[in-house]
Amino acid sequence: MDMKLELVAVPVTDVDRAKEFYVERVGFVLDHDHTVSDEIRFVQLTPPGSACSIAIGKGLTEIVPGGLDNLQMVVADADADAIRAELVGRGVEASEVDEQPWGRFVHFSDPDGNRWSLQELPAWSAGAGGDGVDPGA
């Protein structure tokens, strides 16, 4: 049985500020922005190349804005001259590259404090084309 994660609600306080941050600074694609009623606004955004989108808006979740602390995306290259440099160049406060045995990470937060990690998979990882066996383990 296949199961595909396709949408994650991200709690925000200011929908327009969050929309600008994710589209203009992080580079997500704006799929749609619909005001359904006075209580519900649904904005769907998709990271480039991703099959999973995020939803921000009004009336979508009970989670406190800033309450997500471990959203993670996989990137091809975390180096300062790649994804990190692009984010910083767009005005995102991104961490230096964090080297770990299970990958290289760049971290940032949205204006509400929802935290994101961008992971460059290690070469041995099956997700990066390796055999899934860590040669250093």
N, CA, C and O atoms as CSV, one atom per row, in Angstrom:
chain,resi,resn,atom,element,x,y,z
A,1,MET,N,N,0.845,-1.173,0.000
A,1,MET,CA,C,0.000,0.000,0.000
A,1,MET,C,C,0.892,1.238,0.000
A,1,MET,O,O,1.712,1.400,0.903
A,2,ASP,N,N,0.749,2.107,-0.987
A,2,ASP,CA,C,1.486,3.360,-1.048
A,2,ASP,C,C,0.810,4.406,-0.178
A,2,ASP,O,O,-0.417,4.460,-0.092
A,3,MET,N,N,1.611,5.227,0.458
A,3,MET,CA,C,1.120,6.391,1.197
A,3,MET,C,C,2.037,7.542,0.835
A,3,MET,O,O,3.258,7.419,0.926
A,4,LYS,N,N,1.464,8.644,0.430
A,4,LYS,CA,C,2.258,9.785,0.007
A,4,LYS,C,C,1.880,11.005,0.837
A,4,LYS,O,O,0.722,11.423,0.858
A,5,LEU,N,N,2.868,11.567,1.517
A,5,LEU,CA,C,2.645,12.800,2.248
A,5,LEU,C,C,2.594,13.928,1.225
A,5,LEU,O,O,3.550,14.132,0.477
A,6,GLU,N,N,1.489,14.657,1.187
A,6,GLU,CA,C,1.330,15.675,0.158
A,6,GLU,C,C,1.113,17.078,0.690
A,6,GLU,O,O,1.285,18.040,-0.059
A,7,LEU,N,N,0.737,17.237,1.972
A,7,LEU,CA,C,0.463,18.570,2.486
A,7,LEU,C,C,0.723,18.624,3.985
A,7,LEU,O,O,0.285,17.751,4.735
A,8,VAL,N,N,1.437,19.656,4.409
A,8,VAL,CA,C,1.700,19.887,5.825
A,8,VAL,C,C,1.242,21.305,6.153
A,8,VAL,O,O,1.662,22.256,5.495
A,9,ALA,N,N,0.385,21.458,7.164
A,9,ALA,CA,C,-0.067,22.781,7.589
A,9,ALA,C,C,1.006,23.409,8.469
A,9,ALA,O,O,1.482,22.792,9.422
A,10,VAL,N,N,1.381,24.640,8.141
A,10,VAL,CA,C,2.381,25.387,8.895
A,10,VAL,C,C,1.674,26.572,9.545
A,10,VAL,O,O,1.143,27.433,8.842
A,11,PRO,N,N,1.658,26.629,10.877
A,11,PRO,CA,C,0.923,27.694,11.573
A,11,PRO,C,C,1.665,29.029,11.541
A,11,PRO,O,O,2.842,29.106,11.893
A,12,VAL,N,N,0.961,30.076,11.114
A,12,VAL,CA,C,1.555,31.408,11.039
A,12,VAL,C,C,0.596,32.446,11.615
A,12,VAL,O,O,-0.611,32.219,11.695
A,13,THR,N,N,1.154,33.590,12.014
A,13,THR,CA,C,0.318,34.666,12.552
A,13,THR,C,C,-0.153,35.633,11.473
A,13,THR,O,O,-1.281,36.124,11.525
A,14,ASP,N,N,0.703,35.905,10.502
A,14,ASP,CA,C,0.405,36.861,9.440
A,14,ASP,C,C,0.568,36.135,8.103
A,14,ASP,O,O,1.688,35.877,7.664
A,15,VAL,N,N,-0.538,35.814,7.472
A,15,VAL,CA,C,-0.527,35.007,6.250
A,15,VAL,C,C,0.243,35.694,5.123
A,15,VAL,O,O,1.030,35.047,4.433
A,16,ASP,N,N,0.030,36.974,4.932
A,16,ASP,CA,C,0.701,37.680,3.840
A,16,ASP,C,C,2.207,37.773,4.078
A,16,ASP,O,O,2.988,37.628,3.138
A,17,ARG,N,N,2.620,38.013,5.316
A,17,ARG,CA,C,4.049,38.057,5.640
A,17,ARG,C,C,4.685,36.696,5.398
A,17,ARG,O,O,5.773,36.615,4.828
A,18,ALA,N,N,4.020,35.627,5.827
A,18,ALA,CA,C,4.540,34.268,5.631
A,18,ALA,C,C,4.579,33.911,4.148
A,18,ALA,O,O,5.545,33.306,3.683
A,19,LYS,N,N,3.549,34.276,3.413
A,19,LYS,CA,C,3.506,34.008,1.971
A,19,LYS,C,C,4.684,34.697,1.282
A,19,LYS,O,O,5.355,34.082,0.453
A,20,GLU,N,N,4.944,35.949,1.609
A,20,GLU,CA,C,6.074,36.684,1.023
A,20,GLU,C,C,7.385,35.995,1.374
A,20,GLU,O,O,8.252,35.843,0.513
A,21,PHE,N,N,7.542,35.577,2.626
A,21,PHE,CA,C,8.771,34.919,3.067
A,21,PHE,C,C,9.011,33.641,2.274
A,21,PHE,O,O,10.095,33.450,1.722
A,22,TYR,N,N,8.019,32.771,2.214
A,22,TYR,CA,C,8.200,31.483,1.549
A,22,TYR,C,C,8.362,31.614,0.033
A,22,TYR,O,O,9.132,30.860,-0.562
A,23,VAL,N,N,7.665,32.542,-0.599
A,23,VAL,CA,C,7.753,32.690,-2.056
A,23,VAL,C,C,8.974,33.523,-2.446
A,23,VAL,O,O,9.804,33.070,-3.234
A,24,GLU,N,N,9.089,34.719,-1.911
A,24,GLU,CA,C,10.141,35.649,-2.339
A,24,GLU,C,C,11.512,35.323,-1.759
A,24,GLU,O,O,12.525,35.528,-2.428
A,25,ARG,N,N,11.563,34.828,-0.549
A,25,ARG,CA,C,12.859,34.595,0.089
A,25,ARG,C,C,13.333,33.150,-0.013
A,25,ARG,O,O,14.497,32.896,-0.322
A,26,VAL,N,N,12.430,32.198,0.248
A,26,VAL,CA,C,12.849,30.794,0.238
A,26,VAL,C,C,12.711,30.188,-1.158
A,26,VAL,O,O,13.407,29.227,-1.482
A,27,GLY,N,N,11.825,30.735,-1.983
A,27,GLY,CA,C,11.700,30.266,-3.358
A,27,GLY,C,C,10.628,29.227,-3.608
A,27,GLY,O,O,10.652,28.554,-4.638
A,28,PHE,N,N,9.675,29.080,-2.676
A,28,PHE,CA,C,8.574,28.157,-2.897
A,28,PHE,C,C,7.678,28.694,-4.013
A,28,PHE,O,O,7.657,29.895,-4.282
A,29,VAL,N,N,6.946,27.796,-4.653
A,29,VAL,CA,C,5.995,28.157,-5.704
A,29,VAL,C,C,4.620,28.365,-5.064
A,29,VAL,O,O,4.161,27.537,-4.278
A,30,LEU,N,N,3.975,29.471,-5.407
A,30,LEU,CA,C,2.607,29.725,-4.943
A,30,LEU,C,C,1.648,28.945,-5.827
A,30,LEU,O,O,1.483,29.265,-7.004
A,31,ASP,N,N,1.012,27.918,-5.260
A,31,ASP,CA,C,0.061,27.097,-6.010
A,31,ASP,C,C,-1.300,27.768,-6.076
A,31,ASP,O,O,-1.904,27.876,-7.143
A,32,HIS,N,N,-1.769,28.212,-4.934
A,32,HIS,CA,C,-3.019,28.980,-4.913
A,32,HIS,C,C,-3.218,29.652,-3.575
A,32,HIS,O,O,-2.617,29.280,-2.567
A,33,ASP,N,N,-4.085,30.657,-3.594
A,33,ASP,CA,C,-4.429,31.457,-2.414
A,33,ASP,C,C,-5.926,31.715,-2.486
A,33,ASP,O,O,-6.393,32.510,-3.301
A,34,HIS,N,N,-6.670,31.037,-1.629
A,34,HIS,CA,C,-8.124,31.156,-1.660
A,34,HIS,C,C,-8.665,31.553,-0.294
A,34,HIS,O,O,-8.332,30.947,0.724
A,35,THR,N,N,-9.503,32.579,-0.293
A,35,THR,CA,C,-10.250,32.936,0.904
A,35,THR,C,C,-11.610,32.266,0.762
A,35,THR,O,O,-12.408,32.620,-0.105
A,36,VAL,N,N,-11.854,31.299,1.627
A,36,VAL,CA,C,-13.084,30.517,1.565
A,36,VAL,C,C,-14.221,31.228,2.294
A,36,VAL,O,O,-15.369,31.230,1.848
A,37,SER,N,N,-13.865,31.832,3.431
A,37,SER,CA,C,-14.841,32.551,4.248
A,37,SER,C,C,-14.067,33.513,5.149
A,37,SER,O,O,-12.844,33.613,5.047
A,38,ASP,N,N,-14.773,34.218,6.029
A,38,ASP,CA,C,-14.095,35.106,6.978
A,38,ASP,C,C,-13.187,34.326,7.924
A,38,ASP,O,O,-12.242,34.887,8.480
A,39,GLU,N,N,-13.465,33.046,8.107
A,39,GLU,CA,C,-12.700,32.211,9.039
A,39,GLU,C,C,-11.634,31.353,8.368
A,39,GLU,O,O,-10.752,30.827,9.049
A,40,ILE,N,N,-11.697,31.201,7.044
A,40,ILE,CA,C,-10.775,30.273,6.380
A,40,ILE,C,C,-10.126,30.917,5.153
A,40,ILE,O,O,-10.795,31.394,4.236
A,41,ARG,N,N,-8.795,30.907,5.182
A,41,ARG,CA,C,-7.987,31.285,4.011
A,41,ARG,C,C,-6.964,30.171,3.826
A,41,ARG,O,O,-6.292,29.771,4.777
A,42,PHE,N,N,-6.849,29.674,2.604
A,42,PHE,CA,C,-5.978,28.544,2.311
A,42,PHE,C,C,-4.953,28.953,1.259
A,42,PHE,O,O,-5.306,29.262,0.121
A,43,VAL,N,N,-3.676,28.952,1.654
A,43,VAL,CA,C,-2.583,29.278,0.743
A,43,VAL,C,C,-1.695,28.043,0.654
A,43,VAL,O,O,-1.148,27.595,1.661
A,44,GLN,N,N,-1.551,27.498,-0.538
A,44,GLN,CA,C,-0.706,26.314,-0.740
A,44,GLN,C,C,0.563,26.719,-1.460
A,44,GLN,O,O,0.524,27.405,-2.481
A,45,LEU,N,N,1.704,26.282,-0.909
A,45,LEU,CA,C,3.029,26.600,-1.435
A,45,LEU,C,C,3.813,25.308,-1.572
A,45,LEU,O,O,3.700,24.420,-0.726
A,46,THR,N,N,4.615,25.194,-2.641
A,46,THR,CA,C,5.370,23.975,-2.869
A,46,THR,C,C,6.846,24.297,-3.080
A,46,THR,O,O,7.188,25.134,-3.915
A,47,PRO,N,N,7.727,23.627,-2.317
A,47,PRO,CA,C,9.158,23.800,-2.568
A,47,PRO,C,C,9.494,23.305,-3.971
A,47,PRO,O,O,8.922,22.310,-4.416
A,48,PRO,N,N,10.415,23.978,-4.688
A,48,PRO,CA,C,10.775,23.526,-6.031
A,48,PRO,C,C,11.226,22.064,-6.025
A,48,PRO,O,O,12.084,21.676,-5.233
A,49,GLY,N,N,10.648,21.266,-6.903
A,49,GLY,CA,C,11.024,19.861,-7.022
A,49,GLY,C,C,10.365,18.928,-6.027
A,49,GLY,O,O,10.622,17.724,-6.057
A,50,SER,N,N,9.530,19.443,-5.150
A,50,SER,CA,C,8.923,18.622,-4.107
A,50,SER,C,C,7.551,18.096,-4.521
A,50,SER,O,O,6.813,18.760,-5.247
A,51,ALA,N,N,7.222,16.894,-4.049
A,51,ALA,CA,C,5.885,16.338,-4.236
A,51,ALA,C,C,4.983,16.701,-3.062
A,51,ALA,O,O,3.779,16.446,-3.104
A,52,CYS,N,N,5.553,17.294,-2.017
A,52,CYS,CA,C,4.796,17.684,-0.826
A,52,CYS,C,C,4.755,19.203,-0.724
A,52,CYS,O,O,5.767,19.875,-0.924
A,53,SER,N,N,3.594,19.732,-0.416
A,53,SER,CA,C,3.394,21.172,-0.276
A,53,SER,C,C,3.160,21.534,1.186
A,53,SER,O,O,2.966,20.664,2.035
A,54,ILE,N,N,3.181,22.833,1.461
A,54,ILE,CA,C,2.764,23.321,2.766
A,54,ILE,C,C,1.516,24.173,2.575
A,54,ILE,O,O,1.276,24.712,1.495
A,55,ALA,N,N,0.733,24.284,3.628
A,55,ALA,CA,C,-0.432,25.157,3.620
A,55,ALA,C,C,-0.281,26.141,4.766
A,55,ALA,O,O,-0.042,25.752,5.909
A,56,ILE,N,N,-0.422,27.410,4.449
A,56,ILE,CA,C,-0.487,28.448,5.475
A,56,ILE,C,C,-1.825,29.121,5.305
A,56,ILE,O,O,-2.439,29.024,4.242
A,57,GLY,N,N,-2.277,29.786,6.314
A,57,GLY,CA,C,-3.545,30.475,6.172
A,57,GLY,C,C,-4.221,30.740,7.483
A,57,GLY,O,O,-3.585,30.874,8.528
A,58,LYS,N,N,-5.508,30.810,7.400
A,58,LYS,CA,C,-6.352,31.117,8.551
A,58,LYS,C,C,-7.355,29.979,8.702
A,58,LYS,O,O,-7.987,29.565,7.730
A,59,GLY,N,N,-7.496,29.475,9.929
A,59,GLY,CA,C,-8.469,28.424,10.195
A,59,GLY,C,C,-8.047,27.050,9.722
A,59,GLY,O,O,-8.899,26.188,9.507
A,60,LEU,N,N,-6.735,26.819,9.551
A,60,LEU,CA,C,-6.258,25.541,9.020
A,60,LEU,C,C,-5.757,24.573,10.075
A,60,LEU,O,O,-5.830,23.360,9.878
A,61,THR,N,N,-5.251,25.080,11.191
A,61,THR,CA,C,-4.659,24.213,12.201
A,61,THR,C,C,-4.810,24.817,13.579
A,61,THR,O,O,-4.968,26.029,13.729
A,62,GLU,N,N,-4.759,23.958,14.585
A,62,GLU,CA,C,-4.808,24.385,15.982
A,62,GLU,C,C,-3.411,24.596,16.557
A,62,GLU,O,O,-3.271,25.070,17.684
A,63,ILE,N,N,-2.368,24.244,15.784
A,63,ILE,CA,C,-0.993,24.384,16.257
A,63,ILE,C,C,-0.670,25.860,16.431
A,63,ILE,O,O,-1.056,26.690,15.608
A,64,VAL,N,N,0.040,26.181,17.504
A,64,VAL,CA,C,0.441,27.552,17.787
A,64,VAL,C,C,1.463,28.004,16.745
A,64,VAL,O,O,2.393,27.255,16.448
A,65,PRO,N,N,1.319,29.211,16.180
A,65,PRO,CA,C,2.321,29.706,15.239
A,65,PRO,C,C,3.732,29.600,15.819
A,65,PRO,O,O,3.985,29.984,16.961
A,66,GLY,N,N,4.628,29.076,15.012
A,66,GLY,CA,C,5.990,28.843,15.463
A,66,GLY,C,C,6.163,27.491,16.117
A,66,GLY,O,O,7.266,27.160,16.552
A,67,GLY,N,N,5.104,26.696,16.201
A,67,GLY,CA,C,5.119,25.428,16.915
A,67,GLY,C,C,5.757,24.260,16.180
A,67,GLY,O,O,5.964,23.202,16.773
A,68,LEU,N,N,6.072,24.430,14.904
A,68,LEU,CA,C,6.738,23.350,14.173
A,68,LEU,C,C,8.243,23.568,14.268
A,68,LEU,O,O,8.749,24.623,13.884
A,69,ASP,N,N,8.947,22.579,14.774
A,69,ASP,CA,C,10.376,22.797,15.003
A,69,ASP,C,C,11.262,21.793,14.287
A,69,ASP,O,O,12.441,21.670,14.617
A,70,ASN,N,N,10.722,21.078,13.320
A,70,ASN,CA,C,11.576,20.110,12.649
A,70,ASN,C,C,11.053,19.769,11.255
A,70,ASN,O,O,10.890,18.596,10.921
A,71,LEU,N,N,10.794,20.781,10.455
A,71,LEU,CA,C,10.425,20.539,9.070
A,71,LEU,C,C,11.722,20.326,8.300
A,71,LEU,O,O,12.676,21.083,8.483
A,72,GLN,N,N,11.773,19.325,7.455
A,72,GLN,CA,C,13.036,19.006,6.796
A,72,GLN,C,C,12.836,18.747,5.315
A,72,GLN,O,O,11.893,18.074,4.899
A,73,MET,N,N,13.759,19.305,4.526
A,73,MET,CA,C,13.782,19.068,3.090
A,73,MET,C,C,15.171,18.568,2.718
A,73,MET,O,O,16.154,18.918,3.372
A,74,VAL,N,N,15.257,17.759,1.680
A,74,VAL,CA,C,16.539,17.268,1.181
A,74,VAL,C,C,16.942,18.152,0.008
A,74,VAL,O,O,16.128,18.474,-0.858
A,75,VAL,N,N,18.227,18.541,-0.002
A,75,VAL,CA,C,18.786,19.366,-1.073
A,75,VAL,C,C,20.006,18.668,-1.657
A,75,VAL,O,O,20.613,17.817,-1.006
A,76,ALA,N,N,20.359,19.023,-2.872
A,76,ALA,CA,C,21.508,18.396,-3.523
A,76,ALA,C,C,22.829,18.852,-2.915
A,76,ALA,O,O,23.767,18.063,-2.805
A,77,ASP,N,N,22.908,20.123,-2.517
A,77,ASP,CA,C,24.179,20.682,-2.056
A,77,ASP,C,C,23.918,21.740,-0.996
A,77,ASP,O,O,23.276,22.754,-1.270
A,78,ALA,N,N,24.411,21.510,0.204
A,78,ALA,CA,C,24.196,22.439,1.314
A,78,ALA,C,C,25.271,23.511,1.405
A,78,ALA,O,O,25.153,24.422,2.224
A,79,ASP,N,N,26.298,23.432,0.603
A,79,ASP,CA,C,27.437,24.340,0.730
A,79,ASP,C,C,27.063,25.810,0.645
A,79,ASP,O,O,26.001,26.193,0.155
A,80,ALA,N,N,28.003,26.618,1.155
A,80,ALA,CA,C,27.819,28.062,1.173
A,80,ALA,C,C,27.652,28.642,-0.225
A,80,ALA,O,O,27.043,29.701,-0.382
A,81,ASP,N,N,28.182,27.969,-1.243
A,81,ASP,CA,C,28.034,28.481,-2.605
A,81,ASP,C,C,26.811,27.882,-3.303
A,81,ASP,O,O,26.636,28.070,-4.507
A,82,ALA,N,N,25.983,27.179,-2.575
A,82,ALA,CA,C,24.793,26.553,-3.164
A,82,ALA,C,C,23.542,27.055,-2.436
A,82,ALA,O,O,23.256,28.252,-2.455
A,83,ILE,N,N,22.802,26.159,-1.802
A,83,ILE,CA,C,21.511,26.515,-1.204
A,83,ILE,C,C,21.648,27.562,-0.109
A,83,ILE,O,O,20.834,28.482,-0.032
A,84,ARG,N,N,22.658,27.438,0.735
A,84,ARG,CA,C,22.830,28.415,1.810
A,84,ARG,C,C,23.054,29.812,1.238
A,84,ARG,O,O,22.447,30.780,1.698
A,85,ALA,N,N,23.926,29.916,0.236
A,85,ALA,CA,C,24.214,31.209,-0.374
A,85,ALA,C,C,22.962,31.802,-1.022
A,85,ALA,O,O,22.730,33.008,-0.949
A,86,GLU,N,N,22.169,30.955,-1.648
A,86,GLU,CA,C,20.938,31.441,-2.281
A,86,GLU,C,C,19.980,31.995,-1.231
A,86,GLU,O,O,19.407,33.068,-1.420
A,87,LEU,N,N,19.802,31.273,-0.130
A,87,LEU,CA,C,18.908,31.745,0.923
A,87,LEU,C,C,19.399,33.059,1.532
A,87,LEU,O,O,18.631,34.011,1.676
A,88,VAL,N,N,20.668,33.101,1.882
A,88,VAL,CA,C,21.233,34.318,2.482
A,88,VAL,C,C,21.114,35.486,1.499
A,88,VAL,O,O,20.798,36.606,1.900
A,89,GLY,N,N,21.364,35.226,0.226
A,89,GLY,CA,C,21.234,36.259,-0.794
A,89,GLY,C,C,19.820,36.789,-0.936
A,89,GLY,O,O,19.621,37.914,-1.395
A,90,ARG,N,N,18.845,35.996,-0.549
A,90,ARG,CA,C,17.433,36.406,-0.608
A,90,ARG,C,C,16.956,36.993,0.723
A,90,ARG,O,O,15.779,37.322,0.875
A,91,GLY,N,N,17.876,37.122,1.685
A,91,GLY,CA,C,17.521,37.744,2.961
A,91,GLY,C,C,17.101,36.791,4.063
A,91,GLY,O,O,16.576,37.234,5.084
A,92,VAL,N,N,17.317,35.495,3.886
A,92,VAL,CA,C,16.975,34.514,4.920
A,92,VAL,C,C,18.172,34.346,5.852
A,92,VAL,O,O,19.302,34.176,5.392
A,93,GLU,N,N,17.929,34.394,7.146
A,93,GLU,CA,C,18.987,34.133,8.116
A,93,GLU,C,C,19.171,32.626,8.221
A,93,GLU,O,O,18.404,31.938,8.894
A,94,ALA,N,N,20.198,32.125,7.545
A,94,ALA,CA,C,20.463,30.687,7.506
A,94,ALA,C,C,21.751,30.385,8.251
A,94,ALA,O,O,22.691,31.179,8.236
A,95,SER,N,N,21.785,29.232,8.903
A,95,SER,CA,C,22.961,28.816,9.659
A,95,SER,C,C,24.111,28.478,8.726
A,95,SER,O,O,23.932,28.328,7.518
A,96,GLU,N,N,25.280,28.364,9.306
A,96,GLU,CA,C,26.408,27.802,8.578
A,96,GLU,C,C,26.090,26.324,8.339
A,96,GLU,O,O,25.182,25.781,8.969
A,97,VAL,N,N,26.818,25.674,7.446
A,97,VAL,CA,C,26.605,24.251,7.181
A,97,VAL,C,C,27.035,23.450,8.412
A,97,VAL,O,O,28.152,23.601,8.907
A,98,ASP,N,N,26.139,22.606,8.891
A,98,ASP,CA,C,26.369,21.760,10.067
A,98,ASP,C,C,26.688,20.349,9.576
A,98,ASP,O,O,25.818,19.663,9.039
A,99,GLU,N,N,27.926,19.923,9.762
A,99,GLU,CA,C,28.383,18.602,9.304
A,99,GLU,C,C,28.028,17.542,10.345
A,99,GLU,O,O,28.403,17.655,11.512
A,100,GLN,N,N,27.304,16.515,9.911
A,100,GLN,CA,C,26.946,15.395,10.783
A,100,GLN,C,C,27.234,14.102,10.028
A,100,GLN,O,O,27.312,14.125,8.800
A,101,PRO,N,N,27.395,12.977,10.718
A,101,PRO,CA,C,27.641,11.708,10.019
A,101,PRO,C,C,26.504,11.317,9.072
A,101,PRO,O,O,26.741,10.596,8.103
A,102,TRP,N,N,25.310,11.762,9.321
A,102,TRP,CA,C,24.140,11.386,8.524
A,102,TRP,C,C,23.742,12.462,7.518
A,102,TRP,O,O,22.674,12.384,6.909
A,103,GLY,N,N,24.609,13.474,7.343
A,103,GLY,CA,C,24.332,14.496,6.338
A,103,GLY,C,C,24.878,15.849,6.728
A,103,GLY,O,O,25.440,16.034,7.807
A,104,ARG,N,N,24.698,16.789,5.820
A,104,ARG,CA,C,25.125,18.163,6.030
A,104,ARG,C,C,23.864,19.013,6.054
A,104,ARG,O,O,22.999,18.862,5.190
A,105,PHE,N,N,23.748,19.903,7.031
A,105,PHE,CA,C,22.503,20.615,7.271
A,105,PHE,C,C,22.680,22.131,7.254
A,105,PHE,O,O,23.712,22.660,7.667
A,106,VAL,N,N,21.653,22.808,6.769
A,106,VAL,CA,C,21.517,24.250,6.895
A,106,VAL,C,C,20.159,24.461,7.559
A,106,VAL,O,O,19.168,23.841,7.174
A,107,HIS,N,N,20.121,25.340,8.559
A,107,HIS,CA,C,18.890,25.578,9.317
A,107,HIS,C,C,18.430,27.029,9.139
A,107,HIS,O,O,19.242,27.947,9.022
A,108,PHE,N,N,17.107,27.208,9.123
A,108,PHE,CA,C,16.541,28.558,9.128
A,108,PHE,C,C,15.154,28.496,9.756
A,108,PHE,O,O,14.582,27.419,9.922
A,109,SER,N,N,14.627,29.655,10.099
A,109,SER,CA,C,13.276,29.755,10.669
A,109,SER,C,C,12.466,30.755,9.862
A,109,SER,O,O,13.010,31.698,9.289
A,110,ASP,N,N,11.149,30.535,9.825
A,110,ASP,CA,C,10.281,31.512,9.176
A,110,ASP,C,C,10.011,32.653,10.167
A,110,ASP,O,O,10.460,32.578,11.310
A,111,PRO,N,N,9.294,33.697,9.760
A,111,PRO,CA,C,9.069,34.841,10.654
A,111,PRO,C,C,8.345,34.506,11.961
A,111,PRO,O,O,8.435,35.266,12.924
A,112,ASP,N,N,7.629,33.380,12.005
A,112,ASP,CA,C,6.936,32.981,13.225
A,112,ASP,C,C,7.763,32.055,14.099
A,112,ASP,O,O,7.364,31.752,15.224
A,113,GLY,N,N,8.904,31.603,13.608
A,113,GLY,CA,C,9.756,30.706,14.390
A,113,GLY,C,C,9.609,29.235,14.046
A,113,GLY,O,O,10.216,28.393,14.707
A,114,ASN,N,N,8.820,28.898,13.028
A,114,ASN,CA,C,8.778,27.509,12.563
A,114,ASN,C,C,10.153,27.203,11.995
A,114,ASN,O,O,10.655,27.934,11.141
A,115,ARG,N,N,10.766,26.115,12.470
A,115,ARG,CA,C,12.155,25.820,12.112
A,115,ARG,C,C,12.250,24.780,11.001
A,115,ARG,O,O,11.516,23.793,10.978
A,116,TRP,N,N,13.176,25.034,10.088
A,116,TRP,CA,C,13.414,24.185,8.938
A,116,TRP,C,C,14.857,23.706,8.933
A,116,TRP,O,O,15.755,24.413,9.391
A,117,SER,N,N,15.079,22.495,8.411
A,117,SER,CA,C,16.406,21.961,8.160
A,117,SER,C,C,16.470,21.547,6.698
A,117,SER,O,O,15.549,20.920,6.175
A,118,LEU,N,N,17.562,21.904,6.052
A,118,LEU,CA,C,17.825,21.454,4.691
A,118,LEU,C,C,18.962,20.458,4.797
A,118,LEU,O,O,20.040,20.803,5.283
A,119,GLN,N,N,18.747,19.240,4.355
A,119,GLN,CA,C,19.738,18.175,4.498
A,119,GLN,C,C,20.309,17.764,3.147
A,119,GLN,O,O,19.579,17.443,2.209
A,120,GLU,N,N,21.634,17.785,3.078
A,120,GLU,CA,C,22.340,17.161,1.962
A,120,GLU,C,C,22.673,15.752,2.432
A,120,GLU,O,O,23.416,15.579,3.398
A,121,LEU,N,N,22.135,14.760,1.766
A,121,LEU,CA,C,22.362,13.371,2.165
A,121,LEU,C,C,23.821,12.986,1.953
A,121,LEU,O,O,24.455,13.475,1.018
A,122,PRO,N,N,24.366,12.114,2.808
A,122,PRO,CA,C,25.734,11.639,2.573
A,122,PRO,C,C,25.758,10.732,1.343
A,122,PRO,O,O,24.749,10.115,1.000
A,123,ALA,N,N,26.912,10.654,0.685
A,123,ALA,CA,C,27.040,9.879,-0.556
A,123,ALA,C,C,26.648,8.419,-0.373
A,123,ALA,O,O,26.151,7.795,-1.310
A,124,TRP,N,N,26.864,7.857,0.828
A,124,TRP,CA,C,26.542,6.444,1.054
A,124,TRP,C,C,25.042,6.192,1.220
A,124,TRP,O,O,24.598,5.046,1.161
A,125,SER,N,N,24.269,7.242,1.423
A,125,SER,CA,C,22.827,7.095,1.652
A,125,SER,C,C,22.125,6.573,0.400
A,125,SER,O,O,22.444,6.982,-0.717
A,126,ALA,N,N,21.173,5.673,0.595
A,126,ALA,CA,C,20.396,5.158,-0.536
A,126,ALA,C,C,19.679,6.298,-1.254
A,126,ALA,O,O,19.524,6.263,-2.475
A,127,GLY,N,N,19.241,7.311,-0.500
A,127,GLY,CA,C,18.566,8.452,-1.106
A,127,GLY,C,C,19.468,9.285,-1.991
A,127,GLY,O,O,18.987,10.048,-2.829
A,128,ALA,N,N,20.789,9.144,-1.812
A,128,ALA,CA,C,21.761,9.872,-2.630
A,128,ALA,C,C,22.400,8.972,-3.674
A,128,ALA,O,O,23.365,9.371,-4.326
A,129,GLY,N,N,21.878,7.766,-3.842
A,129,GLY,CA,C,22.410,6.843,-4.839
A,129,GLY,C,C,23.384,5.816,-4.300
A,129,GLY,O,O,23.895,4.993,-5.061
A,130,GLY,N,N,23.654,5.845,-2.991
A,130,GLY,CA,C,24.551,4.860,-2.392
A,130,GLY,C,C,23.839,3.585,-2.043
A,130,GLY,O,O,22.681,3.384,-2.407
A,131,ASP,N,N,24.549,2.706,-1.321
A,131,ASP,CA,C,23.957,1.420,-0.961
A,131,ASP,C,C,23.273,1.421,0.402
A,131,ASP,O,O,22.758,0.397,0.850
A,132,GLY,N,N,23.275,2.583,1.057
A,132,GLY,CA,C,22.607,2.698,2.365
A,132,GLY,C,C,23.440,2.214,3.526
A,132,GLY,O,O,22.955,2.197,4.658
A,133,VAL,N,N,24.667,1.822,3.290
A,133,VAL,CA,C,25.541,1.334,4.343
A,133,VAL,C,C,26.592,2.400,4.623
A,133,VAL,O,O,27.356,2.778,3.734
A,134,ASP,N,N,26.628,2.883,5.862
A,134,ASP,CA,C,27.589,3.896,6.282
A,134,ASP,C,C,28.965,3.254,6.432
A,134,ASP,O,O,29.153,2.418,7.316
A,135,PRO,N,N,29.918,3.617,5.602
A,135,PRO,CA,C,31.245,2.981,5.682
A,135,PRO,C,C,31.988,3.302,6.973
A,135,PRO,O,O,32.931,2.602,7.340
A,136,GLY,N,N,31.562,4.368,7.667
A,136,GLY,CA,C,32.229,4.737,8.922
A,136,GLY,C,C,31.599,4.117,10.146
A,136,GLY,O,O,32.084,4.315,11.260
A,137,ALA,N,N,30.531,3.375,9.961
A,137,ALA,CA,C,29.832,2.793,11.124
A,137,ALA,C,C,30.451,1.500,11.583
A,137,ALA,O,O,29.977,0.896,12.545
